[in-house]
Amino acid sequence: MSLYLILKWVHIVSSVLLVGTGLGSAFYMFFTNRSGNVQAQAVVTRLVVRADWWFTTPAGFVQPATGLAMAYMAGLPLTTPWLAVSLLLYAIAGACWLPVVWLQLRMRDMAAEAAHSGGELPPLYWRYARRWEALGYPAFVAMVVVFYLMVNKPALAF
């Protein structure tokens, strides 16, 4: 198997981990937040943070490394329209994801404290939850478009 095909395989698997973990985590956190069960929120926020560190973060670094390596090997300049748009959208998704990680860490801590004390989640938790959700939508849409561009490599005109 050629180095290019190995990179392509790693790129595809890491993209599945990146987007799949993000979507799965968002699904569970979104619905758990609506459950009103503080104990469940404490568990799910802790696991969402863990999933981000174990899967999303490494995949987030592997994606551009393998993608840029394949572009170089294929002789594609970074100004190739579909590639340039993909990189821009990936940067937008990353710019949304970085504050999401911070929000998740704070939400995890607040949920753990509320679960431990038997109290309710503070209003700050809910403000952070709204921001977390608002940042998730553009990040997810950006990654869906990146998937489209990666697979189809359309001839875009600027």
VENHUTA-V697152 format. One record per residue. SS is DSSP state (2 for helix, 1 for strand, 0 for the rest). PSI is psi in radians with two decimals (none if undefined). BURIAL is I if it has 9 or more other C-alpha atoms within 8 Angstrom, else O. Layout:
ss psi burial
SS PSI BURIAL
SS PSI BURIAL
This chain:
ss psi burial
0 2.38 O
0 2.78 O
2 -0.68 O
2 -0.80 O
2 -0.59 O
2 -0.81 I
2 -0.71 I
2 -0.75 I
2 -0.82 O
2 -0.70 I
2 -0.79 I
2 -0.82 O
2 -0.75 O
2 -0.55 I
2 -0.64 I
2 -0.76 I
2 -0.77 I
2 -0.98 I
2 -0.68 I
2 -0.78 I
2 -0.74 I
2 -0.80 I
2 -0.77 I
2 -0.78 O
2 -0.76 I
2 -0.73 I
2 -0.91 O
2 -0.70 I
2 -0.72 I
2 -0.89 I
2 -0.57 O
2 -0.65 I
2 -0.48 I
0 -0.08 O
0 -0.46 O
0 0.12 O
0 1.77 O
2 -0.66 I
2 -0.78 I
2 -0.71 O
2 -0.66 I
2 -0.75 I
2 -0.85 I
2 -0.74 I
2 -0.66 I
2 -0.75 I
2 -0.58 O
2 -0.75 I
2 -0.77 I
2 -0.78 O
2 -0.67 I
2 -0.74 I
2 -0.67 I
2 -0.62 O
2 -0.94 I
2 -0.81 I
2 -0.90 I
2 -0.74 I
2 -0.60 I
2 -0.50 I
2 -0.63 O
2 -0.66 I
2 -1.05 I
2 -0.57 O
2 -0.84 O
2 -0.68 I
2 -0.79 I
2 -0.65 O
2 -0.75 I
2 -0.70 I
2 -0.77 I
2 -0.83 I
2 -0.56 O
2 -0.09 O
0 0.42 O
0 2.11 O
0 2.66 O
0 -0.20 O
0 -0.01 O
0 2.16 O
2 -0.89 I
2 -0.60 I
2 -0.74 I
2 -0.74 I
2 -0.70 I
2 -0.80 I
2 -0.71 O
2 -0.81 O
2 -0.63 I
2 -0.71 I
2 -0.69 O
2 -0.80 I
2 -0.73 I
2 -0.67 I
2 -0.50 O
2 -0.65 I
2 -0.65 I
2 -0.85 O
2 -0.50 I
2 -0.72 I
2 -0.80 I
2 -0.80 O
2 -0.75 I
2 -0.69 I
2 -0.78 I
2 -0.75 I
2 -0.70 I
2 -0.83 I
2 -0.74 O
2 -0.71 I
2 -0.69 I
2 -0.74 I
2 -0.77 O
2 -0.70 I
2 -0.71 I
2 -0.71 O
2 -0.20 O
0 0.23 O
0 -2.96 O
0 2.85 O
0 2.45 I
0 2.79 O
2 -0.55 O
2 -0.65 O
2 -0.80 I
2 -0.58 I
2 -0.79 O
2 -0.67 I
2 -0.70 I
2 -0.73 O
2 -0.75 O
2 -0.82 I
2 -0.77 I
2 -0.61 O
2 -0.45 I
2 -0.63 I
2 -0.94 O
2 -0.59 I
2 -0.77 I
2 -0.78 I
2 -0.74 O
2 -0.75 I
2 -0.58 I
2 -0.74 O
2 -0.67 I
2 -0.75 I
2 -0.82 O
2 -0.85 I
2 -0.68 I
2 -0.77 I
2 -0.77 O
2 -0.46 O
0 0.98 I
0 2.70 O
0 1.74 O
0 2.51 O
0 2.35 O
0 none O
